[in-house]
Amino acid sequence: MRVLAVIPAYNEEESIVPTMEEFLKTDTGCDYVIINDGSSDNTESICRQHGYNVISHPTNLGLTAGFQTGVKYALANDYDAVIQFDSDGQHVPSYIRPMVEKMERDGADIVIGSRFVKRKKSFSARMIGSRLITTSIKLTTGKTIADPTSGMRLFNRSTMEEFAKRFDFGPEPDSVAYLMRKGAKVSEVQVHMRDRAAGESYLNFAKSLSYMARVVTSILIAQWVR
């Protein structure tokens, strides 16, 4: 399989170099493209200075558009799969190869790098929200996803085509649930994720609650009229 890591980046000047240094020295077996999503800091210039493969949006368009740009690039260059990979240092590149092997072995359409295949979730507010999303996916698809909010996801070519053609289709749990209802097979691989290397997450406590509510509503209601 030819696999492309799609690495969205927005104002990641402090973390993009250590993230890419680790990625490039790891035997991932895949190529990469950084999608600089209209950063207002030095993310783009740093990428250019280091010779990274980067595509830049002229303005910030959000995760959905950034991921779609990467997927369209992958399809145009005949890749078989893409993997979401964060630019903030949270994702560990050594898990990419086991995820690709899992896709090939299981014949899966989507492989999720899951924190909770072998570990239990805590009872924090965020993990309670994750449990609600897991339950919503179970109710609507009959399948259980242990870590639906993981941002480390591997998609095969058929699912890539769905992301490329739909403007309202982001790499989020409700899209995964929608693809599952259409017959996509999902597998999970146990991974470890780190805290951000630098900067702050856009999901504070209030935004996390809003995000969880929006995703659950989409899975239970909105996806049925997509």
N, C-alpha and C positions, 0 to 999 in steps of 0.2 A: 504493500500500500504506500502511495505517496501522500504524506500528511503535511499539512501546513498549520503552524501555530499562529493564530490571529491574536495579536497583543494590543488591545485598545489602551491608549494612554492619554490622559488629560491632566495637565499640570503635574507631571511626575519627574521633574528635573532632579530631585534628590534620590530617586530610587531606580530610574530607568537604567543607569549604567551598571550598578551591582546586579540588577535583575538579569540584564542581557549577558553580563560576564558569566554568571552562573549558568544561564541557558546555553551559551555557546561552548562552554567547556564540558557540558554534560552530554553523554551519548544518547540523545533523544531519538535519533533516526529521522528527524523531520526538519523541514525548513521553517521560516518564520516571516511574518510581515508585521511591523508596528503600524497601527493606525493612530496617528496623532490627531486627536479630535479637537482641533482649534484651540490648542493650549495657549494660554496667555503668558506663560513663563518661558523658560529656555528649553523646554522638552524637544522641540523640533531641531533647534540649532545643535543641541548636544547629540541627537541622533545623526545628524549630517556630519558632524565633526568625527564621530566614531565609525562612519561608514555603514551604519545600520540600514537595512532595507525598510524604508518608511514611506508611507503614504499620508499626506496631510490634508485634512479638511480645512477650508478657509475660516470656518467658524465652528463653535461647539454644537454638534448635532445630537449628542447623546449616545448611549451604549448601543441601542438598536441599530442606528445608522452606521456607527463605527463597525459593528460586527458584520453588517450587511456588506459594507465596502470590502472587508476582508474575505467574505465568502465569495463575492463576485470576482475578486482577484484570483481566488483559488480555482473557481470554475473555469475562468478564462485561461488558466495555466495548467488545467487538466490534473488537479489534485483529486485524490480519492476520498479524502476526509479532512476536516479541520478541527482543531482543538482550541477552545477558549483558554487563554492563559493571561493571568493578571500581570500588569506591569509594576505593581506595588510591592513585590517580594513575598506575597502570601503563598503563591503556588510553588511547588517544588518540582523542578523539571525532570527529576529521575523517575517520577511516576508516569511520565508520558508513554514510555515504551511498554510498561505493563498494561496500560489502558488500551493501546493499539493491539497488543497481543490478545487481550480479552475480547475486543471487537472481532478480530479474525477467528478466534476460537469459538465464540458463542454465535457468530453470525448476527451480532447486534447492530442496530441502526444508530443507537446512542449509547455511549459509555460515560458514566458519571464518576468523577473522582470523589468518593464519599468518605466523610469523616466518621460515619456511623455504621459501617458494615459489621465491625467487630467491637465497637465501643458504644456505650450508651450516651444519649443526650443528657445534658444537664437540665436544670429546671429554671434557667434564666428566661427573661421575657422573650428574647430572640428565639430560644429553643422551643418555647411553648408555641410561638408562631410557626416554627418549622414543623412541629407536630400537627398543627392545624392544617398546614398545606399537605403534609403526608396523608392525613385523613381525607382531605378533599379529593386528592388524586385517587385514593383507594375507592372512594364512593363513586367516582365517575368513570374509572377505568378497570376497577377490579384488581389493580396491581399496586404493590407497595414500593415506594421509593424512600429509602432510608434518609437520604440527604438531598431533598429537592432544591434547596437554596444554594447548593455548591455552585460556584462559578467556573469550575474546572470540568468542562463537558466536551466530549469527542463526538462529532457528528459525521455520519457517512454521506456519500454523495446524494442519495435520494432526499435526505433531510436538508442538506445544504441547498438544494434547489428550491425547497419550500421557503427558506429564509431569504433567498435571493429575489424571489418574485413578489413577496408580500411586504408592503411598507409598514404594516402594523404587527409584525411578527418578530419579536425580540428574543434573545437567548435567555429566557426566563422560565420559571416552573410552569406557568400556564401554557406556554407554547409546547413544552415537553409533554404536558398532559394531553394537549390537543393532538400531537403527533402519535401518542400512545393510543388514543381513541381511534385513530386512522390506521392502526396496526403496527406502529413502530415498536420494535423490541428494544428494551432498555436493560443494560447490565450496570453493575456498580463495582468499583475497585476501591479497597481501603487505601486512603491516603492520609497524610498529615499536612495540615496547613498552619502557617505561621501568622503572627500578627504583622500588620503593615510595617515595612522597613522604614517608611518616612511618610510625612503628611497625615491627613485625616480622612477618614471615610466620610462619604457624603451621607451615609445612613446614620444619623444620630438616633437617640431613643424614640423621639416622636416620629421621625421619618421611617424608622423600622416598623413601628406599629402601623403606620399608614400603608407601607409597602405590603406587609403581611395581609392587611384587610383587602387591599386592591387585588392581590394575587388570588386569595381565596374566593373573592367575588367573581373574578374572571373565570376561575376553574369551574365553579358551581353554576354560573349563569352565562357570562359573556361568551365563553368558548362555544356554546351550543348554537350561537347564531353567526359564527364566523363564516 
